[in-house]
Amino acid sequence: MPERLSDRGPSPAASERMRASSEQWEIDLVSVSLMTPTRLPDALRAASQQALSNATDPLNRLDYNPYIGDEWTIVANELWALAARLEHRFGVLFDGDSTKI
């Protein structure tokens, strides 16, 4: 049976699997479970910086994918753009003109 997300986030079992998976692959996760929506752009920018770091990491040249650096650059740019778009939409929302969202 698939696990369902509740209002409180993933189940303890799902959280444990995500944590174990991130440790196995040394992946940093951006957790939004205890974050307010207005802090998400900062988290996305931090993830974008990490993606850009991956794009320039010389160890990525050892990968069999000749496009890995370009792929990481695309990810970094998209995360940064999403952060900017969220900030814009939050600003419009807080200004009281939700018709521009």
C-alpha positions as CSV (number, residue, x, y, z in Angstrom):
1,M,0.0,0.0,0.0
2,P,1.5,3.4,-0.9
3,E,2.1,5.8,1.9
4,R,0.0,8.9,2.0
5,L,1.2,12.3,3.0
6,S,-0.7,13.9,5.9
7,D,-0.8,17.5,6.9
8,R,2.2,16.8,9.0
9,G,4.4,15.5,6.2
10,P,5.7,12.1,5.3
11,S,5.2,9.2,7.7
12,P,8.1,8.3,10.0
13,A,8.9,5.2,7.9
14,A,9.1,7.4,4.7
15,S,11.2,10.0,6.5
16,E,13.6,7.2,7.6
17,R,13.9,5.9,4.1
18,M,14.6,9.4,2.7
19,R,17.2,10.0,5.4
20,A,18.9,6.6,4.7
21,S,18.8,7.2,1.0
22,S,20.4,10.6,1.4
23,E,23.1,9.2,3.5
24,Q,23.8,6.4,1.1
25,W,24.2,8.7,-1.8
26,E,25.5,11.7,0.2
27,I,22.6,13.8,-1.1
28,D,21.6,17.0,0.6
29,L,17.8,17.4,1.0
30,V,15.9,20.6,1.1
31,S,13.4,19.9,3.8
32,V,10.2,22.1,3.7
33,S,8.5,20.3,6.6
34,L,9.4,22.9,9.2
35,M,9.8,25.9,6.8
36,T,7.5,28.8,6.0
37,P,6.8,29.3,2.3
38,T,8.6,32.7,2.3
39,R,11.9,30.9,3.3
40,L,11.7,28.6,0.3
41,P,13.3,31.0,-2.2
42,D,16.4,31.1,0.0
43,A,16.5,27.3,0.2
44,L,16.1,27.1,-3.6
45,R,19.0,29.5,-4.0
46,A,21.2,27.4,-1.7
47,A,20.3,24.3,-3.8
48,S,21.1,26.3,-6.9
49,Q,24.5,27.2,-5.6
50,Q,25.2,23.5,-4.8
51,A,24.1,22.6,-8.3
52,L,26.4,25.2,-9.8
53,S,29.2,23.8,-7.6
54,N,28.5,20.4,-9.0
55,A,28.6,21.8,-12.6
56,T,32.2,23.0,-12.0
57,D,33.4,20.1,-10.0
58,P,36.3,18.4,-11.9
59,L,35.2,15.0,-10.5
60,N,32.1,15.3,-12.7
61,R,34.4,15.0,-15.7
62,L,35.0,11.4,-14.7
63,D,31.3,10.7,-15.3
64,Y,30.4,8.9,-18.5
65,N,28.0,11.6,-19.3
66,P,29.7,14.4,-21.3
67,Y,26.8,16.8,-20.6
68,I,26.8,16.5,-16.8
69,G,28.3,20.0,-16.2
70,D,25.7,21.5,-18.6
71,E,22.9,19.6,-16.9
72,W,23.9,20.8,-13.5
73,T,24.1,24.4,-14.9
74,I,20.5,24.0,-16.2
75,V,19.3,22.8,-12.8
76,A,21.1,25.7,-11.1
77,N,19.5,28.2,-13.4
78,E,16.0,26.7,-13.1
79,L,16.2,26.7,-9.3
80,W,17.3,30.3,-9.2
81,A,14.5,31.3,-11.6
82,L,11.9,29.5,-9.5
83,A,13.2,31.3,-6.3
84,A,12.9,34.7,-8.1
85,R,9.4,33.8,-9.3
86,L,8.2,32.8,-5.9
87,E,9.6,36.0,-4.3
88,H,7.7,38.0,-7.0
89,R,4.5,36.2,-6.4
90,F,4.8,36.5,-2.6
91,G,5.5,40.2,-3.0
92,V,2.3,40.6,-5.1
93,L,0.3,38.6,-2.6
94,F,1.5,40.7,0.3
95,D,0.9,44.0,-1.6
96,G,-2.7,42.9,-1.8
97,D,-3.1,42.6,-5.5
98,S,-3.6,38.9,-6.0
99,T,-4.9,39.5,-9.5
100,K,-1.2,39.7,-10.6
101,I,-0.2,36.4,-9.2
